[in-house]
Amino acid sequence: MKIKSAALEFILGVSKKFHPHEFGGMLRGRGDLIEEVLIIPATTYGDGFVSTRLDMVPIDRSVIGSFHSHPSRDFRPSDADIAFFGRTGSVHLIVKSPFKNLDDVAAYDGGGKRIDLEVV
């Protein structure tokens, strides 16, 4: 999987800004390329959770997955994360503190299996 550098920089920056709360959104792209980020209206961000209203996600074939931050230094998906992954696309990113670079990002498929991520 690949991600455009501008999309990665946005995800890291906004996650750092919201810290210590979690933050999240959807990923838009084509094929194996994440091109941009969608922030979904009515999403709730809090201490240890992000709640995205799936009815607010646009009906758009370019929405290929999701991202969210973990305020800790751990980016392993929880059971709730994996359940969400299965309903929202083929690629999912979890970013962890300190939100500096690609080393703070883990990519997963819809079943929660770790996949490679490259910046382009």
C-alpha positions, -999 to +999 in steps of 0.1 A: +000+000+000+011+036-007+002+069+007+008+104-007+031+124+016+005+153+020-021+128+033+003+113+057+015+147+069-022+157+075-030+126+095+001+129+117-004+167+122-041+165+132-035+134+154-008+153+172-031+184+176-059+163+191-036+144+215-044+131+241-077+124+225-081+100+196-089+114+161-100+097+129-114+098+095-117+080+062-092+074+034-098+082-002-078+067-030-075+044-060-061+009-062-032+007-038-027+045-033-042+065-005-046+100-019-065+121+006-083+121+039-120+127+046-132+141+079-167+129+085-194+152+100-208+143+134-177+122+143-171+122+181-135+123+193-126+115+229-103+100+255-097+065+241-123+064+213-134+078+180-170+073+170-177+077+133-213+078+120-211+056+090-244+071+077-224+103+072-197+087+050-204+097+014-214+070-010-182+071-030-162+043-045-130+062-038-134+057+000-110+028+006-106+027+043-101+046+076-075+060+099-074+068+136-049+078+162-039+060+194-027+085+220-003+058+234+028+045+218+009+013+207-007+009+173-020-026+176-057-027+167-083-035+193-112-059+187-134-029+182-109-015+156-109-048+137-147-049+137-148-013+123-121-022+097-143-050+083-171-026+076-152+004+062-128-006+034-096-025+025-069-004+042-068+011+077-042+032+094-035+035+131-011+063+141+006+064+175+023+090+196+046+110+190+030+113+155+063+122+138+067+101+107+060+068+090+075+049+119+045+060+139+020+045+115+007+009+110-014-002+081-039-031+082-062-048+058-099-052+065-093-083+086-067-066+109-036-081+093-006-058+091+004-047+056+033-026+043+029+011+038+051+033+016+051+071+012+050+085-023 
